[in-house]
Amino acid sequence: MYAVVATGGKQYKVAEGDILRVEKLAGDIGSTVAFDKVLIFSDGENVKIGQPEVDGVTVHGQIVAQGKQKKVLVFKFKRRKRYRRKQGHRQPFTAIRIDRIEA
């Protein structure tokens, strides 16, 4: 059984027991999260494809971590002009363990 959910402007294929890293969601570690925007659902035999969403399917999970990803360096440079700018960025994320998919 799997589903494709949309959150944070991206789409993720999930199954029960998966740990998913998504864009930061509000909530503490241990709190529950429900994804209502399910685009595809499969129970192993039948596949339901939403137009644009599948009705009556919800994916439930639990927040296991809140953190920041590895640092990405942004370096701007113009030759012969003495122009150099260095900047770092760490994107926040939320790790979610998928508990069940309700159909």
The first five atom37 places (N, CA, C, CB, O) and aatype in JSON, in Angstrom:
{
  "aatype": [12, 18, 0, 19, 19, 0, 16, 7, 7, 11, 5, 18, 11, 19, 0, 6, 7, 3, 9, 10, 1, 19, 6, 11, 10, 0, 7, 3, 9, 7, 15, 16, 19, 0, 13, 3, 11, 19, 10, 9, 13, 15, 3, 7, 6, 2, 19, 11, 9, 7, 5, 14, 6, 19, 3, 7, 19, 16, 19, 8, 7, 5, 9, 19, 0, 5, 7, 11, 5, 11, 11, 19, 10, 19, 13, 11, 13, 11, 1, 1, 11, 1, 18, 1, 1, 11, 5, 7, 8, 1, 5, 14, 13, 16, 0, 9, 1, 9, 3, 1, 9, 6, 0],
  "atom_mask": [
    [1, 1, 1, 1, 1],
    [1, 1, 1, 1, 1],
    [1, 1, 1, 1, 1],
    [1, 1, 1, 1, 1],
    [1, 1, 1, 1, 1],
    [1, 1, 1, 1, 1],
    [1, 1, 1, 1, 1],
    [1, 1, 1, 0, 1],
    [1, 1, 1, 0, 1],
    [1, 1, 1, 1, 1],
    [1, 1, 1, 1, 1],
    [1, 1, 1, 1, 1],
    [1, 1, 1, 1, 1],
    [1, 1, 1, 1, 1],
    [1, 1, 1, 1, 1],
    [1, 1, 1, 1, 1],
    [1, 1, 1, 0, 1],
    [1, 1, 1, 1, 1],
    [1, 1, 1, 1, 1],
    [1, 1, 1, 1, 1],
    [1, 1, 1, 1, 1],
    [1, 1, 1, 1, 1],
    [1, 1, 1, 1, 1],
    [1, 1, 1, 1, 1],
    [1, 1, 1, 1, 1],
    [1, 1, 1, 1, 1],
    [1, 1, 1, 0, 1],
    [1, 1, 1, 1, 1],
    [1, 1, 1, 1, 1],
    [1, 1, 1, 0, 1],
    [1, 1, 1, 1, 1],
    [1, 1, 1, 1, 1],
    [1, 1, 1, 1, 1],
    [1, 1, 1, 1, 1],
    [1, 1, 1, 1, 1],
    [1, 1, 1, 1, 1],
    [1, 1, 1, 1, 1],
    [1, 1, 1, 1, 1],
    [1, 1, 1, 1, 1],
    [1, 1, 1, 1, 1],
    [1, 1, 1, 1, 1],
    [1, 1, 1, 1, 1],
    [1, 1, 1, 1, 1],
    [1, 1, 1, 0, 1],
    [1, 1, 1, 1, 1],
    [1, 1, 1, 1, 1],
    [1, 1, 1, 1, 1],
    [1, 1, 1, 1, 1],
    [1, 1, 1, 1, 1],
    [1, 1, 1, 0, 1],
    [1, 1, 1, 1, 1],
    [1, 1, 1, 1, 1],
    [1, 1, 1, 1, 1],
    [1, 1, 1, 1, 1],
    [1, 1, 1, 1, 1],
    [1, 1, 1, 0, 1],
    [1, 1, 1, 1, 1],
    [1, 1, 1, 1, 1],
    [1, 1, 1, 1, 1],
    [1, 1, 1, 1, 1],
    [1, 1, 1, 0, 1],
    [1, 1, 1, 1, 1],
    [1, 1, 1, 1, 1],
    [1, 1, 1, 1, 1],
    [1, 1, 1, 1, 1],
    [1, 1, 1, 1, 1],
    [1, 1, 1, 0, 1],
    [1, 1, 1, 1, 1],
    [1, 1, 1, 1, 1],
    [1, 1, 1, 1, 1],
    [1, 1, 1, 1, 1],
    [1, 1, 1, 1, 1],
    [1, 1, 1, 1, 1],
    [1, 1, 1, 1, 1],
    [1, 1, 1, 1, 1],
    [1, 1, 1, 1, 1],
    [1, 1, 1, 1, 1],
    [1, 1, 1, 1, 1],
    [1, 1, 1, 1, 1],
    [1, 1, 1, 1, 1],
    [1, 1, 1, 1, 1],
    [1, 1, 1, 1, 1],
    [1, 1, 1, 1, 1],
    [1, 1, 1, 1, 1],
    [1, 1, 1, 1, 1],
    [1, 1, 1, 1, 1],
    [1, 1, 1, 1, 1],
    [1, 1, 1, 0, 1],
    [1, 1, 1, 1, 1],
    [1, 1, 1, 1, 1],
    [1, 1, 1, 1, 1],
    [1, 1, 1, 1, 1],
    [1, 1, 1, 1, 1],
    [1, 1, 1, 1, 1],
    [1, 1, 1, 1, 1],
    [1, 1, 1, 1, 1],
    [1, 1, 1, 1, 1],
    [1, 1, 1, 1, 1],
    [1, 1, 1, 1, 1],
    [1, 1, 1, 1, 1],
    [1, 1, 1, 1, 1],
    [1, 1, 1, 1, 1],
    [1, 1, 1, 1, 1]
  ],
  "atom_positions": [
    [[0.85, -1.17, 0.0], [0.0, 0.0, 0.0], [0.9, 1.24, 0.0], [-0.96, -0.01, 1.22], [1.81, 1.35, 0.81]],
    [[0.62, 2.16, -0.92], [1.38, 3.4, -0.97], [0.46, 4.53, -1.42], [2.6, 3.27, -1.91], [-0.65, 4.31, -1.91]],
    [[0.97, 5.75, -1.23], [0.23, 6.93, -1.66], [1.23, 8.0, -2.09], [-0.71, 7.47, -0.53], [2.39, 7.97, -1.68]],
    [[0.78, 8.92, -2.9], [1.58, 10.08, -3.28], [0.89, 11.3, -2.68], [1.73, 10.21, -4.86], [-0.25, 11.6, -3.0]],
    [[1.63, 12.01, -1.79], [1.07, 13.18, -1.13], [1.81, 14.43, -1.58], [1.14, 13.03, 0.41], [2.97, 14.36, -1.99]],
    [[1.13, 15.56, -1.5], [1.73, 16.84, -1.86], [1.8, 17.71, -0.6], [0.91, 17.55, -2.98], [0.8, 17.9, 0.09]],
    [[2.99, 18.22, -0.32], [3.18, 19.16, 0.79], [4.4, 20.0, 0.51], [3.34, 18.4, 2.15], [5.4, 19.51, -0.02]],
    [[4.33, 21.26, 0.85], [5.46, 22.16, 0.66], [5.82, 22.38, -0.8], [0.0, 0.0, 0.0], [6.97, 22.69, -1.11]],
    [[4.85, 22.23, -1.71], [5.12, 22.44, -3.12], [5.8, 21.26, -3.8], [0.0, 0.0, 0.0], [6.19, 21.37, -4.96]],
    [[5.95, 20.14, -3.1], [6.59, 18.95, -3.66], [5.68, 17.75, -3.48], [7.97, 18.7, -2.99], [4.71, 17.79, -2.72]],
    [[6.01, 16.67, -4.19], [5.23, 15.44, -4.11], [6.11, 14.32, -3.61], [4.61, 15.09, -5.48], [7.27, 14.21, -4.01]],
    [[5.57, 13.47, -2.74], [6.33, 12.39, -2.12], [5.54, 11.09, -2.2], [6.67, 12.72, -0.65], [4.34, 11.07, -1.95]],
    [[6.23, 10.01, -2.55], [5.62, 8.68, -2.52], [5.9, 8.09, -1.15], [6.17, 7.74, -3.67], [7.06, 7.98, -0.75]],
    [[4.86, 7.7, -0.42], [5.01, 7.22, 0.95], [4.32, 5.88, 1.13], [4.45, 8.24, 1.95], [3.34, 5.56, 0.45]],
    [[4.86, 5.1, 2.07], [4.25, 3.85, 2.5], [4.3, 3.84, 4.02], [4.97, 2.59, 1.88], [4.99, 4.66, 4.62]],
    [[3.58, 2.92, 4.65], [3.58, 2.85, 6.11], [4.97, 2.49, 6.62], [2.53, 1.81, 6.61], [5.61, 1.57, 6.11]],
    [[5.43, 3.22, 7.64], [6.74, 2.98, 8.23], [7.84, 3.83, 7.64], [0.0, 0.0, 0.0], [8.95, 3.84, 8.18]],
    [[7.6, 4.55, 6.55], [8.62, 5.41, 5.94], [8.89, 6.63, 6.8], [8.19, 5.85, 4.53], [8.01, 7.1, 7.52]],
    [[10.12, 7.12, 6.73], [10.47, 8.4, 7.36], [10.7, 9.39, 6.24], [11.74, 8.27, 8.31], [11.51, 9.16, 5.34]],
    [[9.98, 10.5, 6.31], [9.91, 11.47, 5.23], [10.44, 12.81, 5.72], [8.46, 11.61, 4.71], [10.06, 13.28, 6.79]],
    [[11.34, 13.44, 4.92], [11.82, 14.77, 5.26], [11.16, 15.78, 4.33], [13.37, 14.85, 5.14], [11.39, 15.76, 3.12]],
    [[10.34, 16.65, 4.92], [9.58, 17.63, 4.14], [9.98, 19.03, 4.58], [8.04, 17.41, 4.31], [10.73, 19.22, 5.54]],
    [[9.45, 20.02, 3.86], [9.64, 21.41, 4.27], [9.07, 21.6, 5.66], [8.98, 22.39, 3.26], [8.16, 20.88, 6.07]],
    [[9.6, 22.56, 6.39], [9.25, 22.74, 7.8], [7.74, 22.88, 8.0], [9.96, 23.96, 8.36], [7.07, 23.68, 7.34]],
    [[7.22, 22.06, 8.94], [5.83, 22.13, 9.36], [5.79, 22.53, 10.83], [5.1, 20.78, 9.13], [6.68, 22.16, 11.6]],
    [[4.78, 23.25, 11.22], [4.64, 23.65, 12.61], [4.25, 22.44, 13.45], [3.59, 24.79, 12.76], [3.43, 21.62, 13.03]],
    [[4.84, 22.33, 14.64], [4.51, 21.23, 15.53], [5.73, 20.76, 16.29], [0.0, 0.0, 0.0], [6.87, 20.94, 15.85]],
    [[5.5, 20.16, 17.45], [6.58, 19.65, 18.29], [6.84, 18.19, 17.94], [6.24, 19.81, 19.79], [6.04, 17.54, 17.27]],
    [[7.98, 17.69, 18.42], [8.32, 16.29, 18.24], [7.29, 15.44, 18.98], [9.76, 15.98, 18.73], [7.0, 15.7, 20.15]],
    [[6.74, 14.44, 18.31], [5.73, 13.58, 18.9], [4.3, 13.94, 18.51], [0.0, 0.0, 0.0], [3.39, 13.14, 18.71]],
    [[4.09, 15.13, 17.96], [2.73, 15.5, 17.57], [2.38, 14.85, 16.23], [2.59, 17.04, 17.47], [3.26, 14.48, 15.45]],
    [[1.08, 14.72, 15.98], [0.63, 14.03, 14.78], [0.37, 15.01, 13.64], [-0.64, 13.23, 15.07], [0.07, 16.18, 13.86]],
    [[0.51, 14.49, 12.42], [0.3, 15.28, 11.21], [-0.57, 14.46, 10.27], [1.67, 15.66, 10.53], [-0.41, 13.24, 10.17]],
    [[-1.51, 15.12, 9.59], [-2.36, 14.44, 8.61], [-2.22, 15.15, 7.27], [-3.85, 14.41, 9.08], [-2.3, 16.38, 7.19]],
    [[-2.02, 14.36, 6.21], [-1.93, 14.89, 4.85], [-3.24, 14.54, 4.14], [-0.68, 14.32, 4.08], [-3.54, 13.37, 3.92]],
    [[-4.01, 15.57, 3.77], [-5.28, 15.37, 3.08], [-5.12, 15.43, 1.57], [-6.29, 16.39, 3.54], [-5.96, 14.92, 0.83]],
    [[-4.04, 16.07, 1.11], [-3.83, 16.24, -0.32], [-3.13, 15.01, -0.88], [-3.01, 17.53, -0.61], [-1.91, 15.01, -1.08]],
    [[-3.9, 13.96, -1.14], [-3.38, 12.7, -1.68], [-3.68, 12.67, -3.17], [-4.01, 11.45, -0.94], [-4.84, 12.79, -3.58]],
    [[-2.63, 12.51, -3.99], [-2.8, 12.56, -5.44], [-3.01, 11.17, -6.05], [-1.59, 13.21, -6.07], [-3.78, 11.02, -7.0]],
    [[-2.32, 10.15, -5.51], [-2.45, 8.77, -5.99], [-2.53, 7.86, -4.77], [-1.26, 8.38, -6.92], [-1.83, 8.08, -3.78]],
    [[-3.38, 6.82, -4.85], [-3.47, 5.84, -3.79], [-3.53, 4.45, -4.39], [-4.71, 6.1, -2.9], [-4.26, 4.22, -5.35]],
    [[-2.75, 3.53, -3.84], [-2.75, 2.14, -4.28], [-2.82, 1.23, -3.07], [-1.5, 1.82, -5.14], [-2.08, 1.41, -2.1]],
    [[-3.73, 0.23, -3.13], [-3.84, -0.73, -2.04], [-3.17, -2.05, -2.39], [-5.31, -0.96, -1.69], [-3.36, -3.04, -1.67]],
    [[-2.39, -2.11, -3.45], [-1.71, -3.31, -3.87], [-2.33, -3.92, -5.12], [0.0, 0.0, 0.0], [-1.63, -4.52, -5.92]],
    [[-3.63, -3.77, -5.28], [-4.32, -4.31, -6.45], [-4.9, -3.2, -7.33], [-5.43, -5.26, -6.02], [-4.74, -3.21, -8.55]],
    [[-5.56, -2.25, -6.68], [-6.21, -1.16, -7.41], [-5.44, 0.13, -7.19], [-7.69, -1.0, -6.97], [-4.89, 0.37, -6.12]],
    [[-5.42, 0.96, -8.23], [-4.77, 2.26, -8.15], [-5.82, 3.33, -8.42], [-3.58, 2.37, -9.17], [-6.53, 3.28, -9.42]],
    [[-5.9, 4.31, -7.49], [-6.82, 5.43, -7.68], [-5.98, 6.66, -7.98], [-7.72, 5.65, -6.41], [-5.06, 6.99, -7.23]],
    [[-6.3, 7.34, -9.05], [-5.59, 8.56, -9.44], [-6.57, 9.71, -9.29], [-5.03, 8.48, -10.9], [-7.66, 9.68, -9.84]],
    [[-6.18, 10.73, -8.54], [-7.07, 11.85, -8.26], [-7.16, 12.82, -9.41], [0.0, 0.0, 0.0], [-6.28, 12.88, -10.27]],
    [[-8.25, 13.6, -9.41], [-8.46, 14.61, -10.42], [-8.8, 15.94, -9.78], [-9.58, 14.18, -11.38], [-9.95, 16.35, -9.95]],
    [[-7.97, 16.65, -9.08], [-6.54, 16.43, -8.84], [-6.25, 15.64, -7.58], [-5.85, 17.75, -8.76], [-5.12, 15.18, -7.4]],
    [[-7.23, 15.45, -6.67], [-6.97, 14.73, -5.42], [-7.92, 13.55, -5.29], [-7.12, 15.68, -4.21], [-9.02, 13.54, -5.84]],
    [[-7.46, 12.53, -4.53], [-8.29, 11.37, -4.26], [-9.15, 11.68, -3.03], [-7.42, 10.08, -4.03], [-8.62, 12.09, -2.0]],
    [[-10.46, 11.49, -3.14], [-11.37, 11.77, -2.03], [-11.38, 10.6, -1.05], [-12.8, 12.05, -2.55], [-11.33, 9.44, -1.46]],
    [[-11.45, 10.9, 0.24], [-11.6, 9.88, 1.27], [-10.32, 9.18, 1.67], [0.0, 0.0, 0.0], [-10.38, 8.16, 2.37]],
    [[-9.16, 9.68, 1.25], [-7.88, 9.06, 1.64], [-7.08, 10.08, 2.43], [-7.08, 8.57, 0.37], [-6.92, 11.23, 2.0]],
    [[-6.57, 9.65, 3.59], [-5.76, 10.51, 4.44], [-4.52, 9.75, 4.89], [-6.58, 11.0, 5.67], [-4.6, 8.56, 5.2]],
    [[-3.39, 10.42, 4.91], [-2.14, 9.83, 5.37], [-1.82, 10.44, 6.73], [-0.98, 10.06, 4.35], [-1.74, 11.67, 6.85]],
    [[-1.64, 9.6, 7.75], [-1.34, 10.06, 9.1], [0.1, 9.74, 9.45], [-2.3, 9.42, 10.12], [0.62, 8.68, 9.11]],
    [[0.75, 10.69, 10.13], [2.13, 10.5, 10.54], [2.41, 11.19, 11.85], [0.0, 0.0, 0.0], [1.55, 11.84, 12.44]],
    [[3.65, 11.03, 12.31], [4.08, 11.61, 13.57], [5.42, 12.29, 13.35], [4.17, 10.52, 14.69], [6.3, 11.75, 12.68]],
    [[5.58, 13.48, 13.92], [6.84, 14.23, 13.78], [7.9, 13.57, 14.65], [6.66, 15.72, 14.16], [7.7, 13.39, 15.85]],
    [[9.04, 13.22, 14.03], [10.12, 12.59, 14.78], [11.33, 13.52, 14.94], [10.55, 11.31, 14.1], [12.16, 13.28, 15.82]],
    [[11.44, 14.56, 14.11], [12.58, 15.48, 14.24], [12.26, 16.81, 13.56], [13.86, 14.87, 13.62], [11.51, 16.87, 12.58]],
    [[12.83, 17.87, 14.12], [12.82, 19.2, 13.51], [14.28, 19.62, 13.43], [11.93, 20.25, 14.34], [15.01, 19.49, 14.42]],
    [[14.73, 20.1, 12.3], [16.14, 20.47, 12.2], [16.44, 21.3, 10.97], [0.0, 0.0, 0.0], [15.54, 21.82, 10.3]],
    [[17.75, 21.42, 10.69], [18.21, 22.14, 9.51], [19.09, 21.23, 8.69], [18.98, 23.42, 9.91], [19.83, 20.41, 9.23]],
    [[19.0, 21.37, 7.36], [19.82, 20.56, 6.47], [21.25, 21.08, 6.45], [19.23, 20.56, 5.06], [21.57, 22.07, 7.1]],
    [[22.12, 20.4, 5.69], [23.5, 20.83, 5.58], [23.58, 22.2, 4.92], [24.33, 19.81, 4.78], [22.69, 22.59, 4.17]],
    [[24.66, 22.93, 5.23], [24.82, 24.27, 4.72], [25.13, 24.26, 3.22], [25.93, 25.0, 5.48], [25.93, 23.46, 2.74]],
    [[24.47, 25.16, 2.51], [24.73, 25.38, 1.1], [25.41, 26.73, 0.98], [23.4, 25.32, 0.24], [24.91, 27.72, 1.51]],
    [[26.55, 26.79, 0.29], [27.28, 28.05, 0.11], [26.85, 28.72, -1.18], [28.8, 27.81, 0.12], [26.78, 28.08, -2.23]],
    [[26.58, 30.02, -1.09], [26.24, 30.84, -2.25], [27.4, 31.81, -2.43], [24.85, 31.59, -2.09], [27.66, 32.62, -1.55]],
    [[28.1, 31.73, -3.57], [29.26, 32.56, -3.81], [29.07, 33.33, -5.1], [30.56, 31.71, -3.86], [28.95, 32.74, -6.17]],
    [[29.04, 34.67, -4.98], [28.89, 35.53, -6.15], [30.25, 36.14, -6.46], [27.8, 36.64, -5.92], [30.98, 36.52, -5.55]],
    [[30.57, 36.24, -7.74], [31.91, 36.68, -8.13], [31.83, 37.35, -9.5], [32.91, 35.5, -8.15], [31.22, 36.82, -10.42]],
    [[32.48, 38.53, -9.62], [32.63, 39.18, -10.92], [34.11, 39.42, -11.14], [31.81, 40.52, -11.01], [34.78, 40.09, -10.35]],
    [[34.61, 38.87, -12.21], [36.04, 38.96, -12.46], [36.47, 40.39, -12.77], [36.43, 38.04, -13.61], [35.74, 41.16, -13.39]],
    [[37.67, 40.73, -12.33], [38.34, 42.02, -12.56], [37.62, 43.2, -11.92], [38.47, 42.27, -14.04], [37.95, 44.35, -12.22]],
    [[36.64, 42.96, -11.04], [35.89, 44.07, -10.44], [36.01, 44.08, -8.92], [34.43, 43.99, -10.84], [35.39, 44.92, -8.27]],
    [[36.77, 43.16, -8.34], [36.93, 43.03, -6.89], [35.58, 42.82, -6.2], [37.62, 44.27, -6.3], [35.35, 43.33, -5.1]],
    [[34.7, 42.07, -6.84], [33.39, 41.82, -6.27], [33.29, 40.34, -5.89], [32.26, 42.21, -7.27], [33.32, 39.46, -6.75]],
    [[33.18, 40.1, -4.58], [33.01, 38.74, -4.07], [32.05, 38.79, -2.9], [34.38, 38.11, -3.66], [32.22, 39.6, -1.99]],
    [[31.05, 37.92, -2.92], [30.11, 37.81, -1.81], [29.92, 36.34, -1.48], [28.74, 38.49, -2.16], [29.65, 35.53, -2.36]],
    [[30.07, 36.01, -0.21], [29.91, 34.63, 0.23], [28.78, 34.6, 1.26], [31.24, 34.07, 0.82], [28.77, 35.39, 2.21]],
    [[27.85, 33.68, 1.06], [26.71, 33.58, 1.96], [26.34, 32.12, 2.12], [25.49, 34.41, 1.42], [26.44, 31.34, 1.17]],
    [[25.92, 31.74, 3.31], [25.5, 30.37, 3.57], [24.0, 30.32, 3.84], [0.0, 0.0, 0.0], [23.38, 31.31, 4.22]],
    [[23.42, 29.13, 3.62], [21.99, 28.95, 3.84], [21.74, 27.54, 4.34], [21.18, 29.21, 2.53], [22.29, 26.58, 3.79]],
    [[20.92, 27.4, 5.39], [20.51, 26.09, 5.9], [18.99, 26.04, 5.9], [21.08, 25.83, 7.34], [18.34, 26.81, 6.6]],
    [[18.44, 25.13, 5.12], [17.0, 25.01, 4.96], [16.42, 24.2, 6.12], [16.65, 24.36, 3.6], [16.89, 23.1, 6.38]],
    [[15.4, 24.71, 6.81], [14.76, 23.93, 7.88], [13.92, 22.79, 7.31], [13.89, 24.84, 8.77], [13.36, 22.91, 6.22]],
    [[13.82, 21.68, 8.05], [13.04, 20.54, 7.61], [12.31, 19.93, 8.8], [13.93, 19.49, 6.92], [12.62, 20.22, 9.96]],
    [[11.34, 19.08, 8.49], [10.62, 18.29, 9.47], [10.66, 16.84, 9.02], [9.15, 18.8, 9.65], [10.3, 16.53, 7.88]],
    [[11.08, 15.94, 9.9], [11.08, 14.51, 9.6], [9.82, 13.89, 10.17], [12.35, 13.8, 10.18], [9.49, 14.09, 11.34]],
    [[9.11, 13.13, 9.34], [7.83, 12.55, 9.72], [7.86, 11.05, 9.47], [6.67, 13.21, 8.93], [8.28, 10.59, 8.41]],
    [[7.41, 10.28, 10.46], [7.25, 8.83, 10.28], [5.79, 8.57, 9.9], [7.64, 8.03, 11.59], [4.88, 8.99, 10.61]],
    [[5.57, 7.89, 8.79], [4.23, 7.6, 8.31], [3.68, 6.42, 9.11], [4.22, 7.3, 6.78], [4.24, 5.32, 9.06]],
    [[2.58, 6.64, 9.83], [1.99, 5.61, 10.67], [0.96, 4.77, 9.92], [1.36, 6.23, 11.88], [1.01, 3.54, 9.96]],
    [[0.02, 5.44, 9.23], [-1.01, 4.68, 8.53], [-1.57, 5.49, 7.38], [-2.13, 4.27, 9.5], [-1.5, 6.72, 7.35]],
    [[-2.14, 4.75, 6.43], [-2.82, 5.36, 5.3], [-4.28, 4.9, 5.37], [-2.15, 4.96, 3.92], [-4.57, 3.71, 5.25]],
    [[-5.18, 5.86, 5.59], [-6.61, 5.54, 5.71], [-7.32, 5.74, 4.4], [-7.26, 6.4, 6.79], [-7.21, 6.8, 3.77]],
    [[-8.04, 4.73, 3.98], [-8.81, 4.86, 2.74], [-10.29, 4.71, 3.06], [-8.37, 3.79, 1.68], [-11.13, 4.78, 2.17]]
  ]
}
